Amino acid sequence: MQQVKIFKSIESELSGLEQEINEWITTENVNIINIFGNIAPQSLSGPGMGSFSSSDVLITILYQK
């Protein structure tokens, strides 16, 4: 039976997200069917609105145990 696992982080923490996903795959010993993701558009933030905040990153993994 196919299942879905969703991971969420921010753009500035991608290496931590990669590590989290790789550890999950190893720990759960799953058969990956598909991996896809999305990065939300950046938006201006801060007092002068002159800097961009980190974008949200969403990774979805379709897998079987």
VOVEXVO-505750 format. One record per residue: chain; residue number from 1; residue in three letters; z, x, y of N, C-alpha, C, CB in turn. Coordinates in nm, 4 decimals, always signed. Glycine has a CB too. Layout:
! VOVEXVO-505750
+-----+-----+------+----------+----------+----------+----------+----------+----------+----------+----------+----------+----------+----------+----------+
! mol ! seq ! type !      n.w !      n.u !      n.v !     ca.w !     ca.u !     ca.v !      c.w !      c.u !      c.v !     cb.w !     cb.u !     cb.v !
+-----+-----+------+----------+----------+----------+----------+----------+----------+----------+----------+----------+----------+----------+----------+
!   A ! NUM !  ALA !        Z !        X !        Y !        Z !        X !        Y !        Z !        X !        Y !        Z !        X !        Y !
...
+-----+-----+------+----------+----------+----------+----------+----------+----------+----------+----------+----------+----------+----------+----------+
! end
This chain:
! VOVEXVO-505750
+-----+-----+------+----------+----------+----------+----------+----------+----------+----------+----------+----------+----------+----------+----------+
! mol ! seq ! type !      n.w !      n.u !      n.v !     ca.w !     ca.u !     ca.v !      c.w !      c.u !      c.v !     cb.w !     cb.u !     cb.v !
+-----+-----+------+----------+----------+----------+----------+----------+----------+----------+----------+----------+----------+----------+----------+
!   A !   1 !  MET !  +0.0000 !  +0.0830 !  -0.1173 !  +0.0000 !  +0.0000 !  +0.0000 !  +0.0000 !  +0.0885 !  +0.1251 !  +0.1210 !  -0.0950 !  -0.0010 !
!   A !   2 !  GLN !  -0.0879 !  +0.0593 !  +0.2171 !  -0.0964 !  +0.1368 !  +0.3402 !  +0.0152 !  +0.0969 !  +0.4361 !  -0.2335 !  +0.1175 !  +0.4067 !
!   A !   3 !  GLN !  +0.0674 !  +0.1973 !  +0.5083 !  +0.1736 !  +0.1751 !  +0.6049 !  +0.1393 !  +0.2485 !  +0.7338 !  +0.3104 !  +0.2218 !  +0.5491 !
!   A !   4 !  VAL !  +0.2109 !  +0.2149 !  +0.8415 !  +0.1871 !  +0.2743 !  +0.9728 !  +0.3164 !  +0.3384 !  +1.0231 !  +0.1354 !  +0.1675 !  +1.0738 !
!   A !   5 !  LYS !  +0.3032 !  +0.4567 !  +1.0831 !  +0.4142 !  +0.5248 !  +1.1495 !  +0.3672 !  +0.5581 !  +1.2906 !  +0.4595 !  +0.6549 !  +1.0708 !
!   A !   6 !  ILE !  +0.4502 !  +0.5260 !  +1.3905 !  +0.4146 !  +0.5504 !  +1.5299 !  +0.5109 !  +0.6518 !  +1.5907 !  +0.4158 !  +0.4187 !  +1.6108 !
!   A !   7 !  PHE !  +0.4535 !  +0.7501 !  +1.6601 !  +0.5312 !  +0.8516 !  +1.7311 !  +0.4986 !  +0.8408 !  +1.8786 !  +0.5011 !  +0.9953 !  +1.6773 !
!   A !   8 !  LYS !  +0.6019 !  +0.8532 !  +1.9646 !  +0.5811 !  +0.8447 !  +2.1086 !  +0.6523 !  +0.9608 !  +2.1768 !  +0.6316 !  +0.7092 !  +2.1642 !
!   A !   9 !  SER !  +0.5859 !  +1.0188 !  +2.2754 !  +0.6444 !  +1.1283 !  +2.3524 !  +0.5768 !  +1.1305 !  +2.4885 !  +0.6284 !  +1.2660 !  +2.2786 !
!   A !  10 !  ILE !  +0.5967 !  +1.2405 !  +2.5607 !  +0.5271 !  +1.2594 !  +2.6872 !  +0.4432 !  +1.3864 !  +2.6804 !  +0.6271 !  +1.2660 !  +2.8050 !
!   A !  11 !  GLU !  +0.3447 !  +1.3911 !  +2.7647 !  +0.2449 !  +1.4988 !  +2.7633 !  +0.3073 !  +1.6378 !  +2.7725 !  +0.1476 !  +1.4799 !  +2.8776 !
!   A !  12 !  SER !  +0.4134 !  +1.6517 !  +2.8481 !  +0.4743 !  +1.7834 !  +2.8667 !  +0.5542 !  +1.8293 !  +2.7444 !  +0.5644 !  +1.7813 !  +2.9884 !
!   A !  13 !  GLU !  +0.5707 !  +1.7431 !  +2.6443 !  +0.6474 !  +1.7778 !  +2.5245 !  +0.5628 !  +1.7699 !  +2.3973 !  +0.7681 !  +1.6860 !  +2.5117 !
!   A !  14 !  LEU !  +0.4345 !  +1.8045 !  +2.4080 !  +0.3443 !  +1.7928 !  +2.2934 !  +0.3834 !  +1.8814 !  +2.1757 !  +0.2046 !  +1.8264 !  +2.3359 !
!   A !  15 !  SER !  +0.4304 !  +2.0019 !  +2.2027 !  +0.4665 !  +2.0900 !  +2.0910 !  +0.5831 !  +2.0310 !  +2.0110 !  +0.5034 !  +2.2311 !  +2.1430 !
!   A !  16 !  GLY !  +0.6778 !  +1.9674 !  +2.0785 !  +0.7873 !  +1.9013 !  +2.0086 !  +0.7391 !  +1.7830 !  +1.9273 !  +0.8924 !  +1.8562 !  +2.1070 !
!   A !  17 !  LEU !  +0.6418 !  +1.7098 !  +1.9806 !  +0.5835 !  +1.5968 !  +1.9083 !  +0.5109 !  +1.6451 !  +1.7828 !  +0.4866 !  +1.5186 !  +1.9992 !
!   A !  18 !  GLU !  +0.4354 !  +1.7528 !  +1.7961 !  +0.3662 !  +1.8099 !  +1.6798 !  +0.4660 !  +1.8486 !  +1.5715 !  +0.2827 !  +1.9326 !  +1.7210 !
!   A !  19 !  GLN !  +0.5737 !  +1.9133 !  +1.6128 !  +0.6757 !  +1.9555 !  +1.5174 !  +0.7387 !  +1.8338 !  +1.4488 !  +0.7841 !  +2.0395 !  +1.5880 !
!   A !  20 !  GLU !  +0.7699 !  +1.7305 !  +1.5253 !  +0.8293 !  +1.6090 !  +1.4694 !  +0.7368 !  +1.5447 !  +1.3660 !  +0.8608 !  +1.5087 !  +1.5812 !
!   A !  21 !  ILE !  +0.6078 !  +1.5358 !  +1.3986 !  +0.5105 !  +1.4753 !  +1.3069 !  +0.4965 !  +1.5593 !  +1.1809 !  +0.3735 !  +1.4594 !  +1.3755 !
!   A !  22 !  ASN !  +0.4831 !  +1.6911 !  +1.1961 !  +0.4677 !  +1.7784 !  +1.0791 !  +0.5903 !  +1.7748 !  +0.9886 !  +0.4412 !  +1.9216 !  +1.1236 !
!   A !  23 !  GLU !  +0.7098 !  +1.7704 !  +1.0479 !  +0.8316 !  +1.7606 !  +0.9679 !  +0.8377 !  +1.6277 !  +0.8925 !  +0.9552 !  +1.7763 !  +1.0572 !
!   A !  24 !  TRP !  +0.7966 !  +1.5195 !  +0.9579 !  +0.7968 !  +1.3885 !  +0.8939 !  +0.7008 !  +1.3873 !  +0.7751 !  +0.7587 !  +1.2788 !  +0.9949 !
!   A !  25 !  ILE !  +0.5805 !  +1.4419 !  +0.7947 !  +0.4812 !  +1.4457 !  +0.6864 !  +0.5355 !  +1.5245 !  +0.5677 !  +0.3484 !  +1.5083 !  +0.7358 !
!   A !  26 !  THR !  +0.5964 !  +1.6388 !  +0.5946 !  +0.6508 !  +1.7232 !  +0.4883 !  +0.7684 !  +1.6556 !  +0.4179 !  +0.6947 !  +1.8583 !  +0.5452 !
!   A !  27 !  THR !  +0.8594 !  +1.5998 !  +0.4955 !  +0.9793 !  +1.5367 !  +0.4388 !  +0.9449 !  +1.4138 !  +0.3557 !  +1.0760 !  +1.4979 !  +0.5499 !
!   A !  28 !  GLU !  +0.8557 !  +1.3311 !  +0.4064 !  +0.8219 !  +1.2053 !  +0.3391 !  +0.7178 !  +1.2222 !  +0.2289 !  +0.7715 !  +1.1057 !  +0.4399 !
!   A !  29 !  ASN !  +0.6502 !  +1.3377 !  +0.2273 !  +0.5480 !  +1.3655 !  +0.1259 !  +0.4475 !  +1.2504 !  +0.1160 !  +0.6138 !  +1.3901 !  -0.0111 !
!   A !  30 !  VAL !  +0.3832 !  +1.2206 !  +0.2275 !  +0.2913 !  +1.1078 !  +0.2349 !  +0.1458 !  +1.1539 !  +0.2269 !  +0.3144 !  +1.0294 !  +0.3639 !
!   A !  31 !  ASN !  +0.0600 !  +1.0623 !  +0.1898 !  -0.0838 !  +1.0856 !  +0.1870 !  -0.1414 !  +1.0251 !  +0.3154 !  -0.1509 !  +1.0230 !  +0.0574 !
!   A !  32 !  ILE !  -0.1853 !  +1.1106 !  +0.4071 !  -0.2382 !  +1.0664 !  +0.5360 !  -0.3789 !  +1.0101 !  +0.5173 !  -0.2393 !  +1.1833 !  +0.6383 !
!   A !  33 !  ILE !  -0.3998 !  +0.8895 !  +0.5681 !  -0.5313 !  +0.8256 !  +0.5634 !  -0.6051 !  +0.8462 !  +0.6952 !  -0.5176 !  +0.6751 !  +0.5327 !
!   A !  34 !  ASN !  -0.5316 !  +0.8300 !  +0.8062 !  -0.5926 !  +0.8443 !  +0.9387 !  -0.4844 !  +0.8729 !  +1.0424 !  -0.6723 !  +0.7166 !  +0.9771 !
!   A !  35 !  ILE !  -0.5194 !  +0.9525 !  +1.1407 !  -0.4307 !  +0.9788 !  +1.2545 !  -0.5122 !  +0.9552 !  +1.3814 !  -0.3714 !  +1.1262 !  +1.2502 !
!   A !  36 !  PHE !  -0.4569 !  +0.8771 !  +1.4731 !  -0.5240 !  +0.8570 !  +1.6005 !  -0.4199 !  +0.8432 !  +1.7099 !  -0.6158 !  +0.7330 !  +1.5962 !
!   A !  37 !  GLY !  -0.4612 !  +0.8649 !  +1.8339 !  -0.3645 !  +0.8642 !  +1.9417 !  -0.4231 !  +0.8183 !  +2.0731 !  -0.3062 !  +0.9994 !  +1.9579 !
!   A !  38 !  ASN !  -0.3334 !  +0.8112 !  +2.1703 !  -0.3710 !  +0.7672 !  +2.3033 !  -0.2808 !  +0.8365 !  +2.4057 !  -0.3611 !  +0.6124 !  +2.3156 !
!   A !  39 !  ILE !  -0.3386 !  +0.8725 !  +2.5183 !  -0.2623 !  +0.9252 !  +2.6311 !  -0.2775 !  +0.8257 !  +2.7455 !  -0.3111 !  +1.0698 !  +2.6728 !
!   A !  40 !  ALA !  -0.1641 !  +0.7740 !  +2.7951 !  -0.1677 !  +0.6795 !  +2.9072 !  -0.2089 !  +0.7532 !  +3.0336 !  -0.0296 !  +0.6103 !  +2.9267 !
!   A !  41 !  PRO !  -0.2790 !  +0.6870 !  +3.1228 !  -0.3192 !  +0.7522 !  +3.2478 !  -0.1984 !  +0.7993 !  +3.3279 !  -0.4036 !  +0.6570 !  +3.3324 !
!   A !  42 !  GLN !  -0.2161 !  +0.9110 !  +3.3959 !  -0.1101 !  +0.9626 !  +3.4830 !  -0.0994 !  +0.8753 !  +3.6066 !  -0.1370 !  +1.1100 !  +3.5228 !
!   A !  43 !  SER !  +0.0216 !  +0.8712 !  +3.6609 !  +0.0410 !  +0.7988 !  +3.7865 !  +0.1189 !  +0.8871 !  +3.8833 !  +0.1152 !  +0.6639 !  +3.7626 !
!   A !  44 !  LEU !  +0.1001 !  +0.8630 !  +4.0091 !  +0.1711 !  +0.9402 !  +4.1113 !  +0.3184 !  +0.9031 !  +4.1122 !  +0.1092 !  +0.9167 !  +4.2504 !
!   A !  45 !  SER !  +0.4035 !  +1.0026 !  +4.1353 !  +0.5474 !  +0.9767 !  +4.1447 !  +0.6081 !  +1.0686 !  +4.2481 !  +0.6168 !  +0.9957 !  +4.0080 !
!   A !  46 !  GLY !  +0.7299 !  +1.0410 !  +4.2844 !  +0.8013 !  +1.1281 !  +4.3774 !  +0.8001 !  +1.0729 !  +4.5183 !  +0.7410 !  +1.2667 !  +4.3763 !
!   A !  47 !  PRO !  +0.8815 !  +1.1342 !  +4.6027 !  +0.8985 !  +1.0847 !  +4.7404 !  +0.7683 !  +1.0808 !  +4.8205 !  +0.9985 !  +1.1712 !  +4.8133 !
!   A !  48 !  GLY !  +0.6891 !  +1.1893 !  +4.8151 !  +0.5652 !  +1.1926 !  +4.8909 !  +0.4468 !  +1.1423 !  +4.8113 !  +0.5381 !  +1.3314 !  +4.9386 !
!   A !  49 !  MET !  +0.4717 !  +1.0996 !  +4.6898 !  +0.3666 !  +1.0525 !  +4.5986 !  +0.2560 !  +1.1567 !  +4.5821 !  +0.3069 !  +0.9206 !  +4.6498 !
!   A !  50 !  GLY !  +0.2937 !  +1.2844 !  +4.5884 !  +0.1939 !  +1.3890 !  +4.5775 !  +0.1950 !  +1.4607 !  +4.4439 !  +0.2134 !  +1.4874 !  +4.6858 !
!   A !  51 !  SER !  +0.2759 !  +1.4174 !  +4.3500 !  +0.2795 !  +1.4831 !  +4.2197 !  +0.2571 !  +1.3803 !  +4.1099 !  +0.4136 !  +1.5567 !  +4.1987 !
!   A !  52 !  PHE !  +0.2070 !  +1.4273 !  +3.9968 !  +0.1801 !  +1.3387 !  +3.8850 !  +0.2951 !  +1.3453 !  +3.7859 !  +0.0471 !  +1.3753 !  +3.8167 !
!   A !  53 !  SER !  +0.3352 !  +1.2310 !  +3.7322 !  +0.4355 !  +1.2300 !  +3.6270 !  +0.3664 !  +1.2592 !  +3.4944 !  +0.5111 !  +1.0937 !  +3.6222 !
!   A !  54 !  SER !  +0.4448 !  +1.2976 !  +3.3933 !  +0.3880 !  +1.3237 !  +3.2615 !  +0.3362 !  +1.1947 !  +3.2006 !  +0.4921 !  +1.3888 !  +3.1690 !
!   A !  55 !  SER !  +0.2218 !  +1.2022 !  +3.1374 !  +0.1633 !  +1.0854 !  +3.0726 !  +0.2316 !  +1.0585 !  +2.9396 !  +0.0127 !  +1.1047 !  +3.0521 !
!   A !  56 !  ASP !  +0.2403 !  +0.9312 !  +2.9019 !  +0.2918 !  +0.8944 !  +2.7711 !  +0.1870 !  +0.9237 !  +2.6647 !  +0.3325 !  +0.7458 !  +2.7682 !
!   A !  57 !  VAL !  +0.2326 !  +0.9728 !  +2.5503 !  +0.1446 !  +1.0031 !  +2.4378 !  +0.1908 !  +0.9198 !  +2.3192 !  +0.1452 !  +1.1565 !  +2.4033 !
!   A !  58 !  LEU !  +0.0979 !  +0.8502 !  +2.2564 !  +0.1278 !  +0.7675 !  +2.1406 !  +0.0394 !  +0.8128 !  +2.0253 !  +0.1064 !  +0.6164 !  +2.1718 !
!   A !  59 !  ILE !  +0.1008 !  +0.8483 !  +1.9129 !  +0.0279 !  +0.8893 !  +1.7932 !  +0.0577 !  +0.7890 !  +1.6829 !  +0.0667 !  +1.0346 !  +1.7494 !
!   A !  60 !  THR !  -0.0459 !  +0.7370 !  +1.6193 !  -0.0309 !  +0.6427 !  +1.5092 !  -0.0869 !  +0.7061 !  +1.3829 !  -0.1023 !  +0.5078 !  +1.5402 !
!   A !  61 !  ILE !  -0.0082 !  +0.6993 !  +1.2762 !  -0.0496 !  +0.7561 !  +1.1487 !  -0.0559 !  +0.6455 !  +1.0448 !  +0.0469 !  +0.8685 !  +1.1037 !
!   A !  62 !  LEU !  -0.1709 !  +0.6315 !  +0.9829 !  -0.1904 !  +0.5392 !  +0.8710 !  -0.1734 !  +0.6213 !  +0.7448 !  -0.3322 !  +0.4678 !  +0.8757 !
!   A !  63 !  TYR !  -0.0840 !  +0.5780 !  +0.6544 !  -0.0531 !  +0.6594 !  +0.5368 !  -0.0187 !  +0.5753 !  +0.4151 !  +0.0611 !  +0.7529 !  +0.5672 !
!   A !  64 !  GLN !  -0.0125 !  +0.6423 !  +0.3008 !  +0.0348 !  +0.5826 !  +0.1762 !  +0.1402 !  +0.6756 !  +0.1175 !  -0.0832 !  +0.5587 !  +0.0748 !
!   A !  65 !  LYS !  +0.2416 !  +0.6169 !  +0.0561 !  +0.3444 !  +0.6972 !  -0.0130 !  +0.2988 !  +0.7261 !  -0.1532 !  +0.4815 !  +0.6247 !  -0.0150 !
+-----+-----+------+----------+----------+----------+----------+----------+----------+----------+----------+----------+----------+----------+----------+
! end
